[in-house]
């Protein structure tokens, strides 16, 4: 018989974060930026809480290690695409963010099916990229809902996100590509 235990709490929180994607995107599309900001903030806090609980109490699970990055990518990519669709962010940036995440997901799935489960940890550039993406989205929602942000700040953040997205994407492809071919060679010998 399956039952819920405290060790399932991080996974439940992650699922709640996935559920928050739809209303957050809808609030962006309806230009209800204050609500979008609140929902995005709740999702961000939930990410910190589930990560803390999983690591601090050892409640790390296979499903959680798969769902957590999917939840992050789903939330950020969806919000970037929604913000671009109403003119808050440039389309080229939203597409860049989406393509990077798609490449990472396809690479992880390919790795899984061709070799074994993917157990990669985020790189420091990926963590910096995620931080910059979150900061830009928070700033964009703040600007839409409360007050204007100086254009040079927005432009600086946009180009910073573009740079970190490209660098972290290249780093993932080269790092895990090398690992894939190294392991593929070992398995084929």
N, C-alpha and C positions, 0 to 999 in steps of 0.2 A: 504494500500500500504506500503510495506516495503522499508525503505530507510536507508542509512548508516549515522550514526551520529558519533561524536567524541568518544562516549562511546564504539564504535565497534573497535577502533584502537588497543587496547590490543589483541583482538581476531584475528585480521588480522595479527598482528606481530607474534602471536603464530602459525598461519597457515603457515606463511613464514618460521618459524623455522622448522616446520614439513617438508616443501618442501625442506629445506636445508639438511635434513638427507641423501637423496639419493646421491647428488653430493659429500657430505663430505665422505661418505662411499666409493664411487667410486674413489675419490682421494687417499684415504688410500690404497685401493686395487691396484691401479695403481702406488703406491709408489710416488705419487706427494705430498709429505708431506708438502711443503710450502703452496700449495693451500688448502690442508686439514686443516692445521693450521689456515689459513685465514678464511675459511668457518666455522670452529668450533668456532673461536673467534667471528665472526659475530653472530652466533647462540647464543653464551653465552651472548653477549651484548644485543641481542634482548630479551633474557629472563629477564635480569635486567630491560630493558626499559618497557616491557609490565607489569612486576610486579609493577614497580614504578607508571606507569600511572593508573593501575587498583586501587592501594591502595590510591595514592595521590588524585586522582580526583573522587574516588568512582565509577569507571567504572568496577566494579566487576560484572560478569555475571555467570550464572549457567554453560553455555557452556564453558566459559573461565576457570572456576574452574575445569572442567573436562579435557579440552584440554591441559592446561599448564603442569600438571604432566605427561600426556601421551607423550607430545612433549619431555619433559626432559628425560623420560625413553627410549623412542624410539631413541633419539639421542645418549645417552650414551651407551645403550646396543648395538645398531648397530655398533657404533664405536669400542667398546671393542671387539665384535665378529670379525669385519673386521681386527683389529690390531692383534688379536690372529691368524687369518687365514693366515697371512703372517709372523708370527713369531715374531712380535714386543712385544707381551704380552703373558704370559702363558695361555694356554687353560683353565686350572682349574680356573683361576681368571675370565676370560670372562664368563664361565659357572656359576660361583658363582654370579656374577653381574646379569646375565640374570635370574637365578632362583629366586633370591631375588625379582627382579622387577616383575616377573611372579606371584609369591606368593602374592605380594601386590595387583596387578591388579585383580587376581582371587578372592582374599579376598574382595576387594572393590565391585566387580561385584556381588559376592554372598551376601554380606551385603545389597546391593541395592535391589536385587530381593527377598531376604528372609525377610527383615525388611523395610527399607526405604533408600532414597538416603544417600550415605556415605558422611559425612561432616568432615572428619578428617583433621587436620592440621599436617604438618610435624613436627616431634620431633627434638630436638636439635641434637640427634645422627644421624638422617637422614640428616639434613643440613650439619653436619660435614662429613658424608659419601659422600654426593654429592660434597662437596668442594674437598675432597681427590680424588674422582674419576676424577673430572675435572682436578685437578692438575697433576695426573698421566698421563692422556691422553695428556694434553698439553706438559708435559715433554717428553713423548714418541714421539710425533710428532716433537717436537723441536729437539730431538736427531736424528730422521730420516732425518730431512730436513736441519739441520744447523750444529750442533756439538755434539760430544759425551758427555754424562752425566756420571759422575763416577758411576761404577756398584753398589757401596754400596748405593748411593742415589736411584737408580732405585729399587734395592731390598728392601730398606726401604719403599719406596712408595708403592710397590706391596704388601708388608705384612701389611702396614697401611690400604690400601684399603680393603684387605681381612678381617682384623679385624673389621673395621667400617661397612663393608657390613654385616658381621655375626651379630654383636651387634645390628645394626639398624634393621635388618631383624627379629631377635628374639624379639626386643622391639615392633615392629609393630604387630607381631603375638600375643604376650601375651597381649598387651594393647587393641588391637581391638578385640581379641578373648574374653577377659573378658567382654568388652562392649557389644559384640554381645550376649553372653549368658545371661548377665544381662537384656538386652532389650528383648531378646527372652522370658525370664521368665515373664517379665512384660506383654508382649503381649499375652502370653498363659494363664495368670490368669484371 
